[in-house]
Amino acid sequence: MLGLVGKLLPFLRPYAGLVALALAQVLIMTGFELLKPWPLKVVIDHVLGDKPFPWGDVPKLPLLLGACVAIVLATAGAGLLRLWHNNTSIGVGQSMVNDLRAALYAHLQRLSLAFHGRQKVGDLMYRVTSDTFAVQTIVMNGFMPMLSALILLGGMLWILLPMDPVLTLLSLTIVPALFVLILVLNRRIGEMAAEVRDADARVYSVVHWAMSSMKVVQAFTKEEEEHRRFVAASRDSLGKARRLYNWQTFYSCAVDSIVAAGTAVVVYAGARAVMDGRLTLGQLIVFISYLAQLYVPINQITQSWSLIIGAKIGAKRVFEVLDTDPDLQDGWRDFPPEGARGEVEWRGVGFRYRPEMPVLHRVDLRVAPGMKVAVVGPTGAGKSTLLGLVPRFFDPSEGAVLIDGVDVREYRIKSLRRQVSMVLQPPLVFPISVRENIAYGRPEASLEEVKAAARLARIDGLIESLPQGYDTIIGEAGATLSEGEKQRLTIARALLRDAPILILDEPTSALDVETEAAVMAGIERLTEGRTTFIIAHRLSTVRRCDLILVLKDGVIAEQGTLDELLRRQGVFAEYYATQFAETA
């Protein structure tokens, strides 16, 4: 727990002033709580009884009215302070949650695609949106109420011990039993809280997968099967939550029973003390009033500790990610203001996602600035992985990738990726305006520059026919666009980026032949003087390239121009016959 608290302290430090204010509020609230029983003692001993009022001879009616006013003021004051304190503590807690979310989200963006490929998106979403609340629960809903309870408990003991030491010590006999209960039940409750969070994260994962794959689900009529999968995950999550709730309820009942037993013992002993003349009736009322409140802070301590134990699981899940060292360490070098020349080299490059899963083997290749290179090969040959090493989506397991003769690991990641424009598969668009989608890589671009990129990608006519033109909001995941339209939009995005290195992953795969010809004409103008890599499955794309790489089983099986490779009658010729013949 101490290690976890140490990790949370940096998120608390910016709000030290507000925390100090919350502690001051706790002290004042404690004073109001301690005042509450005393007006009742005045009424019983000095108004209804014959005991003289210690601060002078005050008529009974004004004394009664004063006591009644004091009851209202003490209660109202405590309530208003509690409202102020809750607003302060909730504000601090939510600010800490927001800071922790921001840190976790930023860290996730720094982790490589290899890390994200190993994780479930729904589980990461749950950690960002739900597990981060643990910092508020631990600090503001856990430790702060415990501190408040300890201060109140100390104040009550300071008043009660002089009044009747024996009765006070008798009231504390239940404390060992309460702490034994904490030790016995909290471990089990913590384990069950972890199971609930894991089950909730699985529900997020199932929902995320189903929503992002709705077209496939409906195309293969798997709605009922996916519904059953969701219901099973939901039922498991709710069942675990119910068991946790039952244990927590049992825990509360056990605490209440122990407190009731202690109260009964004190009431019996106190009544005997009044009968023997050692206490006045008013003192007994004050004692019983404090006794009822005495068990409140003890109960608060146990309940707060239970909250902390449950929230600790969520906090550990957050810091599991935050403690994950980024696969990609940022470099120290920036590209010159004019950008990269565009020379790209793979030098003895090997890559594996896992030790037992090699993807690339000893790749050696040098591409001169301005060349257009087609990368072809069967699915799983390593085409996307080979090109993903250029912008450092991953780092090679062995060897090095160089741009302009410098290992890309020496460049700052942001500086490196500004040198690369990409059209990826599947085409990704965002639920923002058309203009913002195209300008995603260059948000400072003018509307005229956005329109010029759209014209080159042959999507300007469609955009101008939309209700708000370039300000039209696109539906979630581009639901309002066809696959071909989404692909042309992402091509416009890459064109606007205007980087010296282009990576096009099947840029025309979703386009008809006529549109493809128009789009490729625009890309042709862009690629002049720029180093371009195209993962190609169409002959029309391959023909335009200066060099063709044939990847097979993670190695470059062949390379050359189209005519050279066809004359060799090797791997490419065979691939050409099966993949390209019908588009020739």
C-alpha positions as CSV (number, residue, x, y, z in Angstrom):
1,M,0.0,0.0,0.0
2,L,2.8,2.4,0.8
3,G,4.3,1.9,-2.7
4,L,0.9,2.7,-4.2
5,V,0.5,5.8,-2.1
6,G,3.9,7.0,-3.2
7,K,2.8,6.7,-6.9
8,L,-0.4,8.7,-6.1
9,L,1.3,11.5,-4.3
10,P,2.5,13.3,-7.5
11,F,-1.1,13.6,-8.6
12,L,-2.0,15.0,-5.1
13,R,0.8,17.5,-4.9
14,P,-0.6,20.2,-7.3
15,Y,-3.7,20.4,-5.0
16,A,-1.8,20.7,-1.7
17,G,-3.5,24.0,-0.9
18,L,-7.0,22.6,-1.4
19,V,-6.1,19.6,0.7
20,A,-5.0,21.8,3.5
21,L,-8.3,23.7,3.2
22,A,-10.1,20.3,3.4
23,L,-8.2,19.4,6.6
24,A,-9.1,22.8,8.2
25,Q,-12.8,22.1,7.3
26,V,-12.5,18.7,9.0
27,L,-11.2,20.3,12.2
28,I,-14.0,22.9,12.3
29,M,-16.6,20.2,11.5
30,T,-15.2,18.1,14.4
31,G,-15.7,21.1,16.7
32,F,-19.4,21.4,15.7
33,E,-19.9,17.6,16.1
34,L,-18.4,17.7,19.6
35,L,-20.8,20.6,20.6
36,K,-24.0,18.8,19.5
37,P,-24.8,16.9,22.8
38,W,-24.1,19.7,25.2
39,P,-27.3,21.7,24.8
40,L,-29.2,18.6,25.6
41,K,-27.2,18.2,28.9
42,V,-28.1,21.8,29.7
43,V,-31.8,21.1,29.2
44,I,-31.8,17.9,31.3
45,D,-29.5,19.0,34.2
46,H,-30.2,22.8,34.4
47,V,-33.7,23.3,33.0
48,L,-35.5,20.1,33.9
49,G,-33.3,19.3,36.9
50,D,-32.2,21.4,39.8
51,K,-28.5,21.5,39.2
52,P,-27.3,25.2,39.1
53,F,-26.0,26.5,35.7
54,P,-22.2,26.9,36.1
55,W,-22.1,30.3,34.2
56,G,-24.4,32.2,36.5
57,D,-28.0,32.3,37.6
58,V,-29.9,32.2,34.3
59,P,-33.7,31.9,34.2
60,K,-34.8,28.5,33.0
61,L,-36.9,29.7,30.0
62,P,-34.1,31.8,28.4
63,L,-31.8,28.9,29.1
64,L,-34.1,26.5,27.4
65,L,-34.5,28.8,24.4
66,G,-30.7,29.2,24.2
67,A,-30.2,25.5,24.3
68,C,-32.7,24.9,21.5
69,V,-31.0,27.6,19.4
70,A,-27.6,26.0,20.1
71,I,-29.0,22.6,18.9
72,V,-30.1,24.2,15.6
73,L,-26.9,26.2,15.1
74,A,-24.6,23.2,15.8
75,T,-26.5,21.0,13.4
76,A,-26.9,23.6,10.7
77,G,-23.2,24.7,11.0
78,A,-22.0,21.1,10.8
79,G,-24.3,20.5,7.7
80,L,-23.1,23.6,5.9
81,L,-19.5,22.8,6.6
82,R,-20.0,19.3,5.4
83,L,-21.4,20.6,2.2
84,W,-18.4,22.9,1.7
85,H,-16.0,20.1,2.6
86,N,-17.7,17.7,0.2
87,N,-17.4,20.3,-2.6
88,T,-13.8,20.8,-1.9
89,S,-12.9,17.1,-1.6
90,I,-14.9,16.1,-4.6
91,G,-13.2,18.9,-6.6
92,V,-9.8,17.7,-5.6
93,G,-10.7,14.1,-6.3
94,Q,-12.1,14.8,-9.7
95,S,-9.1,16.9,-10.7
96,M,-6.8,14.1,-9.7
97,V,-8.9,11.6,-11.7
98,N,-8.6,13.9,-14.7
99,D,-4.8,14.3,-14.3
100,L,-4.4,10.5,-13.9
101,R,-6.6,9.9,-17.0
102,A,-4.6,12.4,-19.0
103,A,-1.3,10.8,-17.9
104,L,-2.6,7.3,-18.7
105,Y,-4.0,8.4,-22.1
106,A,-0.7,10.2,-23.0
107,H,1.3,7.1,-22.0
108,L,-0.8,4.8,-24.1
109,Q,-0.2,7.0,-27.1
110,R,3.6,6.7,-26.5
111,L,3.5,2.9,-26.4
112,S,4.2,1.1,-29.6
113,L,1.7,-0.7,-31.9
114,A,3.4,-3.9,-30.7
115,F,2.1,-3.2,-27.2
116,H,-1.4,-2.3,-28.4
117,G,-1.5,-5.4,-30.5
118,R,-1.1,-7.5,-27.4
119,Q,-3.9,-5.7,-25.5
120,K,-7.7,-5.7,-25.6
121,V,-9.0,-2.3,-26.5
122,G,-12.1,-2.7,-24.2
123,D,-9.8,-3.5,-21.3
124,L,-7.7,-0.4,-21.9
125,M,-10.8,1.7,-22.3
126,Y,-12.0,0.4,-18.8
127,R,-8.7,1.3,-17.3
128,V,-8.8,4.9,-18.7
129,T,-12.5,5.6,-17.9
130,S,-13.2,3.6,-14.7
131,D,-10.1,2.3,-13.0
132,T,-8.8,5.9,-12.8
133,F,-11.5,6.8,-10.3
134,A,-9.4,4.7,-7.8
135,V,-7.3,7.8,-7.1
136,Q,-10.3,9.8,-5.9
137,T,-11.6,6.8,-3.9
138,I,-8.3,6.1,-2.2
139,V,-7.3,9.7,-1.4
140,M,-10.5,11.7,-1.0
141,N,-13.1,9.0,-0.2
142,G,-10.7,6.8,1.8
143,F,-7.8,8.5,3.6
144,M,-9.5,11.8,4.1
145,P,-12.6,10.4,5.8
146,M,-10.3,8.1,7.9
147,L,-8.3,11.2,9.0
148,S,-11.6,13.0,9.8
149,A,-12.8,10.0,11.8
150,L,-9.5,9.8,13.8
151,I,-9.7,13.5,14.7
152,L,-13.3,13.2,15.8
153,L,-12.5,10.0,17.8
154,G,-9.6,11.8,19.5
155,G,-11.9,14.8,20.4
156,M,-14.5,12.5,21.9
157,L,-12.0,10.6,24.0
158,W,-10.5,13.8,25.2
159,I,-14.0,14.8,26.5
160,L,-15.2,11.4,27.7
161,L,-12.2,10.2,29.7
162,P,-12.4,12.9,32.3
163,M,-16.1,12.4,32.6
164,D,-15.9,8.7,33.4
165,P,-12.7,6.8,32.6
166,V,-14.1,3.4,33.3
167,L,-17.1,3.9,31.1
168,T,-15.0,5.3,28.3
169,L,-12.6,2.3,28.4
170,L,-15.6,0.0,28.5
171,S,-16.9,1.6,25.3
172,L,-13.6,0.9,23.6
173,T,-13.6,-2.9,24.2
174,I,-15.2,-3.5,20.8
175,V,-12.3,-1.9,18.9
176,P,-10.1,-5.1,18.9
177,A,-13.1,-7.1,17.6
178,L,-13.7,-4.5,14.8
179,F,-10.1,-4.7,13.6
180,V,-10.0,-8.5,13.7
181,L,-13.1,-8.3,11.4
182,I,-11.2,-6.0,9.1
183,L,-8.2,-8.4,8.8
184,V,-10.5,-11.4,8.2
185,L,-12.9,-10.0,5.6
186,N,-11.0,-7.3,3.8
187,R,-8.6,-9.7,2.0
188,R,-11.5,-11.6,0.6
189,I,-13.4,-8.4,-0.4
190,G,-10.2,-7.1,-2.1
191,E,-9.9,-10.4,-4.1
192,M,-13.6,-10.2,-5.2
193,A,-13.2,-6.5,-6.1
194,A,-10.4,-7.5,-8.5
195,E,-12.6,-10.2,-10.1
196,V,-15.4,-7.7,-10.6
197,R,-13.1,-5.2,-12.3
198,D,-11.7,-7.9,-14.6
199,A,-15.2,-9.1,-15.5
200,D,-16.4,-5.5,-16.2
201,A,-13.4,-5.0,-18.5
202,R,-14.3,-8.2,-20.4
203,V,-17.8,-6.7,-20.9
204,Y,-16.2,-3.6,-22.4
205,S,-14.1,-5.8,-24.7
206,V,-17.0,-7.8,-25.9
207,V,-19.1,-4.6,-26.6
208,H,-16.2,-2.9,-28.3
209,W,-15.5,-5.9,-30.6
210,A,-19.1,-6.3,-31.5
211,M,-19.7,-2.6,-32.3
212,S,-16.5,-2.3,-34.4
213,S,-17.4,-5.5,-36.3
214,M,-21.1,-4.9,-36.8
215,K,-20.9,-5.3,-40.6
216,V,-19.3,-8.7,-40.3
217,V,-21.7,-9.8,-37.5
218,Q,-24.7,-8.9,-39.6
219,A,-23.2,-10.3,-42.9
220,F,-22.8,-13.7,-41.3
221,T,-26.0,-13.5,-39.3
222,K,-24.2,-13.9,-36.0
223,E,-26.4,-11.5,-34.1
224,E,-27.8,-14.2,-31.8
225,E,-24.4,-15.7,-31.1
226,E,-22.9,-12.3,-30.3
227,H,-25.9,-11.5,-28.1
228,R,-25.3,-14.8,-26.2
229,R,-21.6,-13.9,-25.8
230,F,-22.5,-10.4,-24.4
231,V,-25.2,-11.8,-22.1
232,A,-22.8,-14.4,-20.7
233,A,-20.1,-11.8,-20.1
234,S,-22.7,-9.4,-18.5
235,R,-24.2,-12.1,-16.4
236,D,-20.7,-13.1,-15.1
237,S,-19.9,-9.5,-14.4
238,L,-23.1,-8.9,-12.5
239,G,-22.9,-12.2,-10.6
240,K,-19.4,-11.3,-9.4
241,A,-20.7,-7.8,-8.4
242,R,-23.6,-9.3,-6.5
243,R,-21.3,-11.6,-4.6
244,L,-19.1,-8.7,-3.7
245,Y,-22.1,-6.7,-2.6
246,N,-23.3,-9.6,-0.4
247,W,-19.9,-9.7,1.2
248,Q,-19.8,-6.0,1.8
249,T,-23.3,-6.1,3.2
250,F,-22.3,-9.0,5.6
251,Y,-19.3,-6.9,6.5
252,S,-21.5,-3.9,7.4
253,C,-23.9,-6.1,9.3
254,A,-21.1,-7.6,11.3
255,V,-19.7,-4.1,12.2
256,D,-23.2,-2.9,13.2
257,S,-23.7,-6.0,15.4
258,I,-20.4,-5.4,17.2
259,V,-21.2,-1.7,17.7
260,A,-24.7,-2.6,19.0
261,A,-23.2,-5.0,21.5
262,G,-20.8,-2.3,22.7
263,T,-23.6,0.2,23.0
264,A,-25.7,-2.2,25.1
265,V,-22.8,-2.8,27.5
266,V,-22.2,1.0,28.0
267,V,-25.9,1.8,28.4
268,Y,-26.1,-0.9,31.1
269,A,-23.0,0.3,32.9
270,G,-24.0,4.0,32.5
271,A,-27.5,3.4,33.9
272,R,-26.0,1.7,37.0
273,A,-23.6,4.7,37.4
274,V,-26.6,7.1,37.4
275,M,-28.4,4.8,39.9
276,D,-25.3,4.9,42.2
277,G,-25.0,8.7,41.9
278,R,-21.7,8.7,40.1
279,L,-23.2,10.4,37.0
280,T,-26.0,12.8,36.5
281,L,-28.8,11.9,34.0
282,G,-27.6,14.8,31.7
283,Q,-24.0,13.4,31.8
284,L,-25.3,10.0,30.9
285,I,-27.3,11.5,27.9
286,V,-24.1,13.3,26.8
287,F,-22.1,10.1,27.2
288,I,-24.7,8.0,25.2
289,S,-24.9,10.7,22.5
290,Y,-21.1,10.7,22.2
291,L,-21.1,6.9,22.3
292,A,-23.5,6.8,19.3
293,Q,-21.1,9.1,17.5
294,L,-18.0,7.4,19.0
295,Y,-18.8,4.3,16.9
296,V,-19.5,6.4,13.8
297,P,-15.7,7.3,13.4
298,I,-14.7,3.8,14.2
299,N,-17.2,2.4,11.7
300,Q,-16.0,5.1,9.2
301,I,-12.4,4.0,9.6
302,T,-13.4,0.3,8.8
303,Q,-15.6,1.3,5.9
304,S,-13.0,3.7,4.5
305,W,-10.4,1.0,4.7
306,S,-12.7,-1.3,2.8
307,L,-13.1,1.3,0.1
308,I,-9.3,1.7,-0.1
309,I,-8.8,-2.0,-0.5
310,G,-11.3,-2.2,-3.3
311,A,-10.0,0.9,-5.1
312,K,-6.4,-0.4,-4.7
313,I,-7.2,-3.0,-7.4
314,G,-8.2,-0.3,-9.9
315,A,-5.2,1.8,-9.1
316,K,-2.8,-1.2,-9.6
317,R,-4.4,-1.8,-13.0
318,V,-3.8,1.8,-14.0
319,F,-0.1,1.8,-12.8
320,E,0.4,-1.6,-14.6
321,V,0.1,0.4,-17.8
322,L,1.9,3.6,-16.5
323,D,4.8,1.5,-15.3
324,T,5.2,-0.2,-18.7
325,D,8.3,1.3,-20.3
326,P,7.7,2.6,-23.8
327,D,9.0,0.2,-26.4
328,L,10.1,3.3,-28.3
329,Q,12.6,5.5,-26.6
330,D,12.6,9.0,-28.1
331,G,15.7,10.2,-29.9
332,W,17.6,13.4,-29.7
333,R,18.0,14.5,-33.3
334,D,15.7,16.7,-35.4
335,F,15.5,16.8,-39.2
336,P,16.7,20.0,-40.8
337,P,14.0,22.6,-41.5
338,E,13.9,21.6,-45.2
339,G,13.0,18.0,-44.2
340,A,14.5,14.7,-45.2
341,R,16.1,14.0,-48.5
342,G,14.3,10.7,-48.6
343,E,17.0,8.1,-48.7
344,V,15.7,5.0,-46.8
345,E,17.8,2.0,-45.9
346,W,17.1,-1.3,-44.1
347,R,20.4,-2.7,-42.8
348,G,20.3,-6.3,-41.6
349,V,16.8,-5.8,-40.2
350,G,14.9,-8.6,-38.4
351,F,11.6,-8.2,-36.5
352,R,9.5,-10.4,-34.4
353,Y,6.3,-9.5,-32.4
354,R,7.1,-12.3,-30.0
355,P,10.2,-14.3,-29.5
356,E,8.6,-17.3,-31.2
357,M,7.0,-15.2,-34.0
358,P,9.6,-14.0,-36.5
359,V,8.2,-11.7,-39.2
360,L,11.3,-10.3,-41.0
361,H,14.7,-11.9,-41.5
362,R,17.9,-10.0,-42.3
363,V,16.4,-7.5,-44.7
364,D,19.0,-5.4,-46.6
365,L,17.7,-2.7,-48.9
366,R,18.7,0.8,-49.9
367,V,16.2,3.1,-51.6
368,A,17.5,6.3,-53.2
369,P,15.6,9.6,-52.7
370,G,12.7,10.1,-55.1
371,M,12.3,6.4,-56.0
372,K,8.9,4.8,-56.2
373,V,8.9,1.3,-54.7
374,A,6.2,-1.3,-54.9
375,V,6.0,-4.0,-52.2
376,V,4.2,-7.1,-53.2
377,G,3.7,-10.5,-51.7
378,P,1.2,-12.8,-50.1
379,T,-0.8,-12.0,-46.9
380,G,1.5,-12.3,-43.9
381,A,4.7,-11.8,-45.8
382,G,5.6,-8.8,-43.7
383,K,4.8,-5.9,-46.1
384,S,3.1,-3.6,-43.6
385,T,5.6,-4.5,-40.9
386,L,8.6,-3.6,-43.2
387,L,7.2,-0.2,-44.0
388,G,5.9,0.3,-40.4
389,L,9.5,0.4,-39.3
390,V,10.1,3.6,-41.2
391,P,7.9,5.9,-39.0
392,R,8.8,3.7,-36.0
393,F,5.5,2.1,-35.3
394,F,7.9,-0.6,-34.1
395,D,11.6,-0.9,-33.8
396,P,13.5,-3.7,-35.4
397,S,14.5,-6.7,-33.2
398,E,17.9,-6.6,-34.9
399,G,19.6,-4.4,-37.4
400,A,18.6,-0.8,-38.2
401,V,16.5,1.4,-40.4
402,L,18.2,4.6,-41.6
403,I,16.8,7.8,-43.2
404,D,19.5,9.9,-44.9
405,G,22.1,7.7,-43.4
406,V,21.0,8.1,-39.8
407,D,19.4,5.4,-37.6
408,V,15.7,6.4,-37.2
409,R,16.1,5.7,-33.5
410,E,18.2,8.8,-33.2
411,Y,15.4,11.1,-34.4
412,R,12.8,12.5,-32.2
413,I,9.6,10.5,-33.0
414,K,7.5,13.6,-33.8
415,S,10.2,15.0,-36.1
416,L,10.5,11.6,-37.8
417,R,6.8,11.1,-38.4
418,R,6.4,14.6,-39.8
419,Q,8.6,13.3,-42.7
420,V,6.1,10.6,-43.6
421,S,2.6,10.7,-45.1
422,M,0.6,7.5,-45.0
423,V,-2.5,6.0,-46.4
424,L,-3.3,3.0,-44.3
425,Q,-5.7,0.0,-44.4
426,P,-8.4,0.0,-43.5
427,P,-9.1,3.7,-44.3
428,L,-9.6,5.5,-41.0
429,V,-11.8,8.6,-40.7
430,F,-13.0,10.4,-37.6
431,P,-16.4,11.7,-36.5
432,I,-15.4,15.3,-37.1
433,S,-15.9,17.6,-40.1
434,V,-14.6,16.7,-43.6
435,R,-12.1,19.6,-43.5
436,E,-10.7,18.5,-40.1
437,N,-10.4,14.9,-41.4
438,I,-8.3,16.0,-44.4
439,A,-6.3,18.5,-42.3
440,Y,-5.7,16.0,-39.5
441,G,-2.0,15.9,-40.2
442,R,-1.8,19.6,-40.9
443,P,-4.4,21.4,-38.8
444,E,-3.0,24.8,-39.7
445,A,-3.7,24.2,-43.5
446,S,-5.9,26.8,-45.2
447,L,-9.3,25.8,-46.7
448,E,-7.8,26.3,-50.2
449,E,-5.0,23.8,-49.4
450,V,-7.6,21.4,-48.2
451,K,-9.7,21.8,-51.3
452,A,-6.6,21.3,-53.5
453,A,-5.8,18.0,-51.8
454,A,-9.4,16.9,-52.2
455,R,-9.3,17.7,-55.9
456,L,-6.1,15.6,-56.3
457,A,-7.8,12.7,-54.5
458,R,-10.9,13.2,-56.8
459,I,-13.3,13.6,-53.8
460,D,-14.0,17.3,-54.1
461,G,-17.2,16.8,-56.0
462,L,-18.6,14.6,-53.4
463,I,-17.6,16.9,-50.6
464,E,-19.2,19.9,-52.3
465,S,-22.5,18.0,-52.6
466,L,-22.7,17.4,-48.9
467,P,-25.2,19.5,-46.8
468,Q,-22.5,21.7,-45.2
469,G,-19.7,21.0,-47.7
470,Y,-16.3,20.8,-46.0
471,D,-17.9,21.5,-42.6
472,T,-20.1,18.4,-42.8
473,I,-19.6,16.1,-39.8
474,I,-18.8,12.5,-40.8
475,G,-20.6,9.7,-39.0
476,E,-18.8,7.5,-36.5
477,A,-16.1,5.4,-38.2
478,G,-17.2,7.0,-41.5
479,A,-20.6,5.3,-41.5
480,T,-22.0,8.0,-43.9
481,L,-19.3,7.2,-46.6
482,S,-18.6,4.3,-48.8
483,E,-15.3,2.4,-48.5
484,G,-14.1,4.1,-51.7
485,E,-15.0,7.5,-50.4
486,K,-13.3,6.9,-47.1
487,Q,-10.2,5.8,-49.0
488,R,-10.1,8.9,-51.2
489,L,-10.5,11.0,-48.1
490,T,-7.5,9.4,-46.4
491,I,-5.5,9.9,-49.7
492,A,-6.4,13.6,-49.5
493,R,-5.1,13.6,-45.9
494,A,-1.8,12.1,-47.0
495,L,-1.6,14.5,-50.0
496,L,-2.1,17.6,-47.7
497,R,0.6,16.3,-45.3
498,D,3.1,16.8,-48.3
499,A,5.9,14.9,-46.6
500,P,9.1,13.8,-48.4
501,I,8.4,10.1,-47.8
502,L,5.0,8.5,-48.7
503,I,3.8,5.1,-47.6
504,L,0.6,4.0,-49.4
505,D,-0.9,0.8,-48.2
506,E,-3.1,-0.4,-51.1
507,P,-4.2,3.2,-51.8
508,T,-6.7,2.3,-54.5
509,S,-8.0,-1.1,-53.3
510,A,-11.5,0.1,-52.7
511,L,-11.8,2.2,-55.9
512,D,-13.3,1.3,-59.3
513,V,-11.0,1.4,-62.3
514,E,-12.1,4.8,-63.6
515,T,-11.7,6.5,-60.2
516,E,-8.4,4.7,-59.6
517,A,-7.0,6.1,-62.7
518,A,-8.0,9.7,-61.7
519,V,-6.7,9.3,-58.2
520,M,-3.4,7.7,-59.3
521,A,-2.9,10.7,-61.7
522,G,-3.1,13.0,-58.7
523,I,-0.8,10.8,-56.6
524,E,1.7,10.7,-59.6
525,R,2.0,14.5,-59.3
526,L,2.5,14.3,-55.6
527,T,5.2,11.5,-55.8
528,E,7.5,13.5,-58.1
529,G,10.7,14.1,-56.1
530,R,9.4,12.1,-53.1
531,T,10.4,8.6,-51.9
532,T,7.3,6.5,-52.2
533,F,6.5,3.0,-51.0
534,I,3.3,1.4,-52.2
535,I,1.9,-1.9,-50.9
536,A,0.3,-3.0,-54.2
537,H,-2.2,-5.6,-55.3
538,R,-3.0,-4.1,-58.7
539,L,-0.9,-4.2,-61.8
540,S,-1.7,-0.6,-62.6
541,T,0.1,0.4,-59.4
542,V,3.1,-1.8,-59.9
543,R,3.7,-0.6,-63.5
544,R,4.3,3.0,-62.2
545,C,7.1,2.0,-59.8
546,D,10.9,2.2,-60.3
547,L,11.5,-0.9,-58.2
548,I,9.4,-3.9,-57.1
549,L,10.1,-5.8,-53.9
550,V,8.7,-9.3,-53.6
551,L,8.4,-10.3,-49.9
552,K,7.9,-14.0,-49.1
553,D,8.3,-15.5,-45.6
554,G,9.8,-12.4,-44.2
555,V,12.6,-12.0,-46.7
556,I,13.1,-10.1,-50.0
557,A,12.7,-13.0,-52.4
558,E,13.2,-10.8,-55.5
559,Q,13.6,-7.2,-56.5
560,G,13.7,-5.4,-59.9
561,T,11.6,-3.6,-62.4
562,L,8.4,-5.2,-63.8
563,D,10.1,-6.4,-67.0
564,E,13.1,-7.7,-65.2
565,L,11.1,-9.8,-62.8
566,L,8.8,-11.2,-65.5
567,R,11.8,-12.3,-67.5
568,R,13.2,-14.2,-64.6
569,Q,10.2,-16.4,-64.3
570,G,10.7,-16.6,-60.6
571,V,8.5,-15.8,-57.5
572,F,7.1,-12.6,-58.9
573,A,6.2,-14.1,-62.2
574,E,4.2,-16.8,-60.4
575,Y,2.7,-14.2,-58.1
576,Y,1.9,-12.0,-61.2
577,A,0.1,-14.9,-62.9
578,T,-2.2,-15.6,-59.9
579,Q,-2.7,-12.1,-58.5
580,F,-2.3,-9.6,-61.4
581,A,-3.3,-11.5,-64.6
582,E,-7.0,-10.6,-64.4
583,T,-6.3,-6.9,-63.9
584,A,-3.8,-6.8,-66.8
